[in-house]
Amino acid sequence: MASEDISQLVDALAKTQVGGGELSFKGRALKLDTAEAAAEIIEEIEGFEHLQALRLEGNTIGVEAAKAIARSLSNKKELQKCYWSDMFTGRLRSEIPIALISLGNALMHAGAQLTQLDLSDNAFGPDGVRSIETLLKSKVCYTLQELRLNNCGMGIGGGQILAAALSECHSLSSAMGKPMALKVFVAGRNRLENEGAIALADAFKTLKTLQNIEVINFGDCLVRSEGALAIAEAVKSGLPNLKELNLSFGEIQKDAAVTVAEAVEHKSLLEKLDLNGNCLGVEGCEQLKEVMESFNKHDVLGSLSDDESDGDDDEEEDEEDDDDDEDLEDEEDEEEEGEEGGGEDEKQEQEQEKASPVDQLIVQPSVKTISVAPTSEAATFLSFPSPDKLLKLGSKRSHLILQQIDLSDAEKVVQTFLKVAAVYKEDQETKAAVLDTADELLQKAFKATGFELDVFITTLLVYMGLLKSEEKIKVVSNLIGPLTVLKQVIQKNYFPRSVIPILSAFLNKQNRAFDSCQNAKYTLLETMKSL
């Protein structure tokens, strides 16, 4: 069978899967505004006996379509798993709660008993949490084992509403002799801040004990030194089954990192301590290695290759002053930009970055784990990229990485491209792996249905620090890899030539982002001139 035929067959099978009681419309990029537009989905739901799982992620569903789909679900008592992430793209924020209320009411009317509910990547904010509050308190969720609400813009208020709903669900289910036994909870990238995180922490105190935790993963959660010290204290005083502690990319200073290392001295089951991407400095990295070696745990300490220290090992940063400066800078930016940009609802969507330490949390009582650890080596690479992790994926690395993302989502394609490019090294093996993976990623993305090229180039410039964003995002710290990889891919036939003048214009601007990569910049510019 030709490869084209195989691809067509795979695509056809992916559109609607009915195996194991699952009906899937995942990634169809359907725009469903009305009941008529949702007729295909409704017909298949109604005709599917013993429906146990419904996948609607990767589509965009309006109020009327949601109401119609809800009616088709109102008698599906056997439904257990709702994979409903990323299904309101382009919708007004005011529409989403109405749609969620309709779907929630249908589940309650059917008397379903959910085990999994995924509403991640839906920018519904506090109002969206309020719209699922009744559902979360109902009998439908007494059996809930996995609740995923990653990247929903909940904010402090949404976190507090969610915490109260979970507590009440546990109380009501306990009264019936079947206490809610949540295994997985995800609420990353929601800007919960201290108040929201504390509210959720209090809720979990009532749900279960967590002394048998095996994995704690607060990577890229802005833990900072104070948070690291608090975690170190908790680790040192308990958690005998701890296997992995990940506090990478959290702006942790040397002394706090050493305290964390000292806290794991007697954790006999520990397999990994990840403190990469913090602010340790050369001296701090060496001290950390010495501490781990003194416990005979040198093989447990992960790579420190991405340490972000500016070289000052002697003083802790005044974090409060930094925050004040940041707020002042934001205010000045707002004054300069005035009313530019438009799109009030879109401005409120996808609130990002700088989550509090409890912002990304998975709780798995069955295996006694708190984790945001990925479920595959490819996902591990995307969470914490390194050359070694990319090489370990083997010859199928491109395929494995592409499986982890939605190629129609331009922002996720940019993020993945930059993570791959960031691990670029001149040794032949790493260089080939990076270039091949980036090439495959962009080639497939540019051909994907629904892929928006203008979003891609804008997002690329933002994440490279070449274009100011209204959102707080973490830009690439070193552009040598991305610029070098771009030089290769722009020469390929599939790369849109319309993007080149835009890239060139921004590369010719004065920007501090180019201070450490002038050669890579000029090489890319020369390559573009020749095309």
PLY file of the C-alpha trace (Angstrom):
ply
format ascii 1.0
element vertex 531
property float x
property float y
property float z
element edge 530
property int vertex1
property int vertex2
end_header
0.00 0.00 0.00
1.38 3.43 -0.97
2.22 5.86 1.81
-0.46 8.27 0.53
-3.09 5.54 0.88
-1.89 4.73 4.39
-2.10 8.39 5.40
-5.62 8.67 4.01
-6.65 5.53 5.86
-5.18 6.79 9.13
-6.93 10.14 8.70
-10.23 8.43 7.99
-9.95 6.20 11.03
-8.99 9.16 13.22
-12.08 11.12 12.29
-14.54 8.85 14.02
-13.41 6.01 16.27
-15.95 3.72 17.82
-13.76 1.11 19.45
-14.07 0.50 23.17
-17.23 2.56 23.51
-15.50 5.72 22.28
-16.82 8.15 19.71
-14.23 10.63 18.49
-14.37 13.86 16.52
-10.94 14.88 17.76
-9.01 17.41 15.71
-11.59 17.72 12.95
-11.43 21.55 13.14
-15.23 21.64 12.78
-16.90 25.02 13.19
-20.31 24.29 14.67
-22.48 27.37 15.10
-25.97 25.90 14.80
-27.84 22.67 15.46
-27.84 22.03 11.72
-24.06 22.35 11.55
-23.77 19.78 14.36
-26.16 17.33 12.69
-23.44 14.78 11.88
-22.20 14.67 15.45
-25.72 14.50 16.87
-26.71 11.65 14.54
-23.67 9.59 15.50
-24.13 10.22 19.23
-27.79 9.23 19.10
-27.01 6.09 17.11
-24.12 5.00 19.31
-25.25 2.40 21.82
-23.36 2.09 25.10
-21.44 5.34 24.56
-18.70 5.53 27.19
-16.30 8.19 25.88
-16.84 11.26 23.71
-14.01 13.26 22.16
-14.85 16.75 20.94
-11.44 18.40 21.36
-9.96 20.45 18.55
-13.29 21.79 17.24
-15.15 25.03 17.92
-18.69 24.76 19.26
-21.17 27.61 19.53
-24.10 27.98 21.93
-26.83 26.56 19.68
-24.67 23.65 18.56
-23.78 22.88 22.17
-27.44 22.86 23.18
-28.26 20.45 20.36
-25.36 18.15 21.23
-26.45 18.29 24.87
-29.93 17.06 23.95
-28.37 14.06 22.20
-26.42 13.27 25.40
-29.34 13.55 27.79
-30.00 9.79 27.77
-26.41 8.54 27.59
-26.25 7.09 31.09
-23.16 5.00 30.38
-21.00 7.98 29.41
-17.87 8.05 31.60
-15.22 10.05 29.78
-15.61 13.53 28.31
-12.57 14.76 26.40
-13.70 18.32 25.78
-10.51 20.34 25.67
-9.87 23.12 23.12
-13.42 23.23 21.78
-14.28 26.94 21.96
-11.58 28.54 19.79
-12.74 31.90 18.46
-15.83 31.99 20.64
-16.78 34.97 22.75
-16.02 34.45 26.39
-19.68 35.11 27.19
-20.76 32.17 24.99
-18.68 29.50 26.67
-20.48 29.33 30.06
-23.85 28.93 28.32
-22.52 26.03 26.26
-20.94 24.38 29.31
-24.11 24.70 31.37
-26.09 22.97 28.60
-23.63 20.10 28.37
-23.42 19.76 32.16
-27.21 19.69 32.53
-27.38 16.91 29.93
-24.93 14.77 31.88
-26.91 15.27 35.09
-30.20 14.49 33.33
-28.71 11.28 31.93
-27.45 10.22 35.34
-23.98 9.63 33.94
-21.12 8.72 36.27
-17.99 10.39 34.98
-14.50 9.08 35.59
-12.70 11.60 33.36
-13.47 15.20 32.47
-11.02 17.25 30.40
-11.83 20.91 29.73
-8.25 22.10 29.24
-7.29 24.88 26.81
-10.70 26.53 27.00
-10.25 30.18 27.98
-13.43 30.43 30.03
-12.10 32.28 33.08
-13.90 32.40 36.46
-17.33 32.45 34.77
-16.51 29.17 33.07
-15.64 27.57 36.41
-18.91 28.86 37.81
-20.74 27.26 34.87
-19.43 23.78 35.76
-19.79 24.28 39.53
-23.17 22.56 39.73
-21.91 19.65 37.63
-18.86 19.19 39.87
-21.06 19.06 42.99
-23.50 16.59 41.46
-23.66 12.79 41.61
-22.21 12.75 38.09
-18.81 13.60 39.58
-18.88 11.44 42.70
-16.99 8.86 40.64
-14.61 11.35 39.03
-11.00 10.15 38.90
-9.42 12.62 36.48
-10.17 16.33 36.23
-8.08 18.33 33.77
-8.46 22.11 33.62
-5.10 23.16 32.24
-4.77 26.63 30.66
-8.31 27.87 31.27
-7.60 31.36 32.62
-9.39 30.59 35.89
-7.58 33.20 37.95
-7.87 33.52 41.70
-11.68 33.58 41.71
-12.00 30.53 39.51
-9.54 28.62 41.68
-11.54 29.43 44.79
-14.83 28.40 43.16
-13.26 25.15 41.97
-11.82 24.39 45.40
-15.19 24.89 47.08
-16.96 22.70 44.51
-14.47 19.85 44.95
-14.76 20.05 48.73
-18.55 19.91 48.57
-18.48 17.02 46.10
-16.25 15.08 48.49
-18.49 15.87 51.44
-21.70 14.85 49.63
-20.21 11.69 48.16
-18.76 10.71 51.55
-22.21 11.04 53.10
-23.42 8.45 50.60
-20.62 6.06 51.53
-18.64 6.56 48.31
-16.10 9.35 48.88
-14.83 11.10 45.78
-11.49 9.48 44.91
-9.84 11.92 42.53
-6.66 10.44 41.03
-5.52 13.11 38.58
-5.96 16.85 38.92
-4.42 19.34 36.49
-4.78 23.11 36.80
-1.61 24.52 35.25
-1.31 27.86 33.46
-4.30 29.39 35.23
-2.71 32.29 37.15
-4.21 31.02 40.39
-1.69 33.04 42.38
-1.35 32.51 46.11
-5.04 32.85 47.00
-6.25 30.37 44.38
-3.45 27.91 45.10
-4.08 28.06 48.85
-7.80 27.45 48.32
-7.06 24.33 46.29
-4.50 23.17 48.84
-7.15 23.43 51.56
-9.55 21.42 49.40
-7.02 18.64 48.97
-6.54 18.47 52.72
-10.14 17.29 52.96
-9.90 14.86 50.00
-7.03 12.55 51.05
-3.68 12.13 52.54
-0.67 12.51 50.34
2.11 10.84 52.33
2.71 8.20 49.65
3.58 10.66 46.88
6.07 9.31 44.38
6.48 12.27 42.02
6.44 16.02 42.66
6.79 18.05 39.49
6.61 21.83 39.74
8.86 22.50 36.77
8.52 25.99 35.26
6.12 27.09 38.00
8.01 30.11 39.42
8.65 28.36 42.72
11.48 30.72 43.61
13.70 30.31 46.64
10.99 30.71 49.28
8.81 28.08 47.68
11.76 25.73 47.23
12.59 25.99 50.92
8.98 25.16 51.86
9.00 22.14 49.56
12.37 21.03 50.94
10.97 21.12 54.48
7.99 18.98 53.47
10.19 16.51 51.63
12.64 16.19 54.48
9.96 15.52 57.08
8.03 12.89 55.12
7.34 11.42 51.68
9.39 8.21 52.08
8.28 6.91 48.67
9.46 9.94 46.69
10.98 8.93 43.36
11.18 12.22 41.47
11.40 15.88 42.48
11.31 18.42 39.66
11.84 22.09 40.52
13.39 23.17 37.24
13.10 26.68 35.78
11.72 28.21 38.96
14.13 31.12 39.58
15.59 29.28 42.57
18.86 30.67 43.99
21.92 28.68 45.04
21.34 28.38 48.81
17.73 27.24 48.40
18.72 24.68 45.76
21.37 23.24 48.08
18.75 22.99 50.84
16.52 21.03 48.48
19.40 18.68 47.71
20.09 18.16 51.41
16.41 17.33 51.97
16.57 14.25 49.72
19.55 12.67 51.50
17.54 9.81 53.02
15.10 9.27 50.14
16.25 5.77 49.23
13.84 5.44 46.31
14.75 8.75 44.67
15.54 8.36 40.99
15.69 11.98 39.80
16.24 15.48 41.17
15.81 18.16 38.51
17.01 21.68 39.37
17.95 22.70 35.84
17.21 26.19 34.56
17.45 27.97 37.92
19.83 30.69 39.12
22.71 28.78 40.69
25.79 30.09 38.93
28.95 28.07 38.28
29.80 27.88 41.97
26.26 26.84 42.89
26.17 24.09 40.28
29.44 22.68 41.58
28.26 22.89 45.20
25.04 21.11 44.31
26.96 18.29 42.63
29.23 17.95 45.65
26.24 17.68 48.00
24.66 14.94 45.91
27.94 13.08 45.63
28.33 13.15 49.41
25.06 11.18 49.62
26.19 8.87 46.83
23.33 10.21 44.71
25.35 11.92 41.98
23.56 9.88 39.31
20.18 11.16 40.54
20.91 14.83 39.83
19.69 15.91 36.42
21.48 18.17 33.96
22.26 21.77 34.98
23.10 22.86 31.45
20.38 25.52 31.27
21.26 27.37 34.46
20.04 30.95 34.08
22.24 32.73 36.62
23.86 36.00 35.58
26.92 34.97 37.57
26.06 36.63 40.89
26.22 33.80 43.43
26.53 35.95 46.52
23.17 37.63 46.85
19.57 36.63 46.51
17.56 38.77 44.14
15.11 41.12 45.75
12.08 39.37 44.32
9.58 41.84 45.67
11.42 44.73 44.00
11.55 42.73 40.77
7.79 42.28 40.86
7.28 46.00 41.51
9.54 46.89 38.59
7.68 44.43 36.39
4.30 45.89 37.32
5.59 49.42 36.65
6.92 48.32 33.27
3.55 46.77 32.40
1.77 50.01 33.30
4.14 52.01 31.09
3.58 49.57 28.23
-0.19 49.97 28.57
0.09 53.75 28.48
2.23 53.60 25.33
0.00 51.17 23.49
-3.26 52.83 24.40
-6.24 51.32 22.66
-4.30 49.37 20.02
-5.03 45.73 19.37
-8.81 45.43 19.84
-10.55 42.10 20.35
-11.71 42.47 23.94
-12.64 38.84 24.38
-9.48 37.56 22.75
-7.36 39.71 25.07
-8.85 37.88 28.01
-8.14 34.43 26.56
-5.26 32.07 27.29
-3.78 33.81 30.33
-0.24 32.53 30.52
2.97 32.07 32.41
4.24 32.65 35.92
1.89 30.27 37.68
2.16 29.75 41.39
3.76 26.52 42.68
0.46 24.69 43.10
-0.63 25.87 39.64
0.40 22.64 37.95
-0.69 19.65 39.94
-1.62 16.06 39.30
-2.80 13.98 42.24
-2.88 10.21 41.77
-3.83 8.37 44.95
-3.80 5.02 43.19
-0.09 5.37 42.57
0.37 8.03 45.26
1.72 10.73 42.96
1.65 14.47 42.60
2.98 15.18 39.17
2.85 17.03 35.94
5.23 14.43 34.57
4.48 13.58 30.94
3.36 10.14 29.89
5.93 9.54 27.17
9.55 10.28 26.36
8.44 12.71 23.65
6.28 14.57 26.15
9.21 14.56 28.56
11.38 16.21 25.94
8.75 18.88 25.24
8.38 19.60 28.94
12.12 19.86 29.62
14.05 19.92 26.31
17.67 18.77 26.12
19.88 17.35 23.35
20.15 14.00 25.13
16.38 13.62 25.44
15.92 14.40 21.74
18.53 11.85 20.71
17.04 9.20 23.00
13.80 9.36 21.00
15.64 7.57 18.19
14.94 7.58 14.47
11.19 8.06 14.98
11.64 11.23 17.04
9.80 13.46 14.55
6.79 11.16 14.49
6.72 10.84 18.27
6.91 14.60 18.82
4.27 15.36 16.20
1.91 12.98 18.01
2.05 15.28 21.04
0.70 18.42 19.35
-2.18 19.67 17.25
-0.60 20.77 13.97
-3.49 23.12 13.24
-2.60 25.15 16.34
-0.02 27.69 15.14
1.02 28.74 18.64
1.74 25.17 19.74
3.68 24.58 16.53
5.82 27.64 17.30
6.41 26.51 20.88
7.42 23.04 19.72
9.66 24.40 16.96
11.50 26.65 19.41
11.93 23.83 21.95
13.49 21.66 19.28
15.66 24.49 17.93
16.80 25.48 21.42
18.75 22.22 21.87
20.74 22.75 18.64
24.41 21.84 18.92
27.15 21.67 16.32
27.97 18.00 16.86
26.76 16.08 13.84
24.30 13.78 15.60
22.45 16.50 17.52
22.51 18.88 14.57
20.93 16.29 12.27
18.29 15.34 14.85
17.28 18.97 15.41
17.15 19.92 11.74
15.25 16.79 10.68
12.69 17.21 13.47
12.15 20.93 12.83
11.89 20.29 9.10
9.27 17.56 9.54
7.30 19.65 12.03
7.01 22.75 9.84
6.43 20.81 6.64
3.45 19.02 8.17
2.15 22.12 9.98
2.10 24.35 6.90
-0.05 21.74 5.17
-2.40 21.16 8.11
-6.05 22.07 7.76
-6.87 25.19 9.72
-3.23 26.24 10.19
-3.00 30.06 10.27
0.26 31.33 8.82
-0.21 34.89 10.10
-0.65 33.57 13.63
2.46 31.44 13.19
4.77 34.29 12.17
3.37 36.69 14.79
3.71 34.13 17.55
7.22 33.19 16.39
8.34 36.83 16.59
6.77 37.21 20.04
8.41 34.11 21.52
11.75 35.12 20.02
11.46 38.46 21.82
11.31 40.45 18.58
7.73 41.63 18.92
6.07 42.97 22.05
3.17 40.94 23.42
0.27 42.08 25.57
0.59 38.80 27.46
3.36 37.89 29.88
5.26 35.11 28.20
8.66 33.55 28.63
10.69 34.42 25.53
13.58 32.34 24.23
16.71 33.28 26.17
19.20 32.37 23.44
18.37 32.75 19.75
21.41 30.98 18.27
19.55 27.69 17.85
16.29 29.13 16.45
18.11 31.44 14.02
20.40 28.62 12.84
17.49 26.23 12.32
15.44 28.92 10.56
18.34 29.38 8.13
17.94 25.74 7.12
14.17 25.48 6.90
13.52 28.72 4.99
15.48 27.27 2.08
13.00 24.40 1.72
10.32 24.57 -0.97
7.46 24.19 1.50
8.47 27.28 3.51
6.16 30.20 2.53
8.14 32.93 0.80
5.65 35.53 2.04
7.08 35.14 5.54
10.64 36.04 4.55
10.21 39.85 4.18
8.56 39.97 7.61
11.37 38.01 9.23
13.92 40.17 7.47
12.33 43.40 8.70
12.48 42.31 12.33
15.99 40.89 12.04
17.22 44.25 10.74
15.87 46.08 13.77
18.04 46.89 16.76
17.19 44.43 19.50
19.06 43.27 22.61
17.93 39.73 21.83
20.64 39.65 19.13
23.50 40.64 21.43
24.78 37.08 21.83
23.93 35.78 18.37
25.10 38.32 15.81
26.74 35.74 13.57
23.62 33.58 13.46
21.53 36.64 12.68
23.70 37.84 9.80
23.97 34.35 8.35
20.19 34.05 8.31
19.83 37.49 6.71
22.32 36.62 3.98
20.50 33.38 3.28
17.17 35.19 2.94
18.68 37.73 0.53
19.75 34.92 -1.76
16.27 33.40 -2.02
0 1
1 2
2 3
3 4
4 5
5 6
6 7
7 8
8 9
9 10
10 11
11 12
12 13
13 14
14 15
15 16
16 17
17 18
18 19
19 20
20 21
21 22
22 23
23 24
24 25
25 26
26 27
27 28
28 29
29 30
30 31
31 32
32 33
33 34
34 35
35 36
36 37
37 38
38 39
39 40
40 41
41 42
42 43
43 44
44 45
45 46
46 47
47 48
48 49
49 50
50 51
51 52
52 53
53 54
54 55
55 56
56 57
57 58
58 59
59 60
60 61
61 62
62 63
63 64
64 65
65 66
66 67
67 68
68 69
69 70
70 71
71 72
72 73
73 74
74 75
75 76
76 77
77 78
78 79
79 80
80 81
81 82
82 83
83 84
84 85
85 86
86 87
87 88
88 89
89 90
90 91
91 92
92 93
93 94
94 95
95 96
96 97
97 98
98 99
99 100
100 101
101 102
102 103
103 104
104 105
105 106
106 107
107 108
108 109
109 110
110 111
111 112
112 113
113 114
114 115
115 116
116 117
117 118
118 119
119 120
120 121
121 122
122 123
123 124
124 125
125 126
126 127
127 128
128 129
129 130
130 131
131 132
132 133
133 134
134 135
135 136
136 137
137 138
138 139
139 140
140 141
141 142
142 143
143 144
144 145
145 146
146 147
147 148
148 149
149 150
150 151
151 152
152 153
153 154
154 155
155 156
156 157
157 158
158 159
159 160
160 161
161 162
162 163
163 164
164 165
165 166
166 167
167 168
168 169
169 170
170 171
171 172
172 173
173 174
174 175
175 176
176 177
177 178
178 179
179 180
180 181
181 182
182 183
183 184
184 185
185 186
186 187
187 188
188 189
189 190
190 191
191 192
192 193
193 194
194 195
195 196
196 197
197 198
198 199
199 200
200 201
201 202
202 203
203 204
204 205
205 206
206 207
207 208
208 209
209 210
210 211
211 212
212 213
213 214
214 215
215 216
216 217
217 218
218 219
219 220
220 221
221 222
222 223
223 224
224 225
225 226
226 227
227 228
228 229
229 230
230 231
231 232
232 233
233 234
234 235
235 236
236 237
237 238
238 239
239 240
240 241
241 242
242 243
243 244
244 245
245 246
246 247
247 248
248 249
249 250
250 251
251 252
252 253
253 254
254 255
255 256
256 257
257 258
258 259
259 260
260 261
261 262
262 263
263 264
264 265
265 266
266 267
267 268
268 269
269 270
270 271
271 272
272 273
273 274
274 275
275 276
276 277
277 278
278 279
279 280
280 281
281 282
282 283
283 284
284 285
285 286
286 287
287 288
288 289
289 290
290 291
291 292
292 293
293 294
294 295
295 296
296 297
297 298
298 299
299 300
300 301
301 302
302 303
303 304
304 305
305 306
306 307
307 308
308 309
309 310
310 311
311 312
312 313
313 314
314 315
315 316
316 317
317 318
318 319
319 320
320 321
321 322
322 323
323 324
324 325
325 326
326 327
327 328
328 329
329 330
330 331
331 332
332 333
333 334
334 335
335 336
336 337
337 338
338 339
339 340
340 341
341 342
342 343
343 344
344 345
345 346
346 347
347 348
348 349
349 350
350 351
351 352
352 353
353 354
354 355
355 356
356 357
357 358
358 359
359 360
360 361
361 362
362 363
363 364
364 365
365 366
366 367
367 368
368 369
369 370
370 371
371 372
372 373
373 374
374 375
375 376
376 377
377 378
378 379
379 380
380 381
381 382
382 383
383 384
384 385
385 386
386 387
387 388
388 389
389 390
390 391
391 392
392 393
393 394
394 395
395 396
396 397
397 398
398 399
399 400
400 401
401 402
402 403
403 404
404 405
405 406
406 407
407 408
408 409
409 410
410 411
411 412
412 413
413 414
414 415
415 416
416 417
417 418
418 419
419 420
420 421
421 422
422 423
423 424
424 425
425 426
426 427
427 428
428 429
429 430
430 431
431 432
432 433
433 434
434 435
435 436
436 437
437 438
438 439
439 440
440 441
441 442
442 443
443 444
444 445
445 446
446 447
447 448
448 449
449 450
450 451
451 452
452 453
453 454
454 455
455 456
456 457
457 458
458 459
459 460
460 461
461 462
462 463
463 464
464 465
465 466
466 467
467 468
468 469
469 470
470 471
471 472
472 473
473 474
474 475
475 476
476 477
477 478
478 479
479 480
480 481
481 482
482 483
483 484
484 485
485 486
486 487
487 488
488 489
489 490
490 491
491 492
492 493
493 494
494 495
495 496
496 497
497 498
498 499
499 500
500 501
501 502
502 503
503 504
504 505
505 506
506 507
507 508
508 509
509 510
510 511
511 512
512 513
513 514
514 515
515 516
516 517
517 518
518 519
519 520
520 521
521 522
522 523
523 524
524 525
525 526
526 527
527 528
528 529
529 530
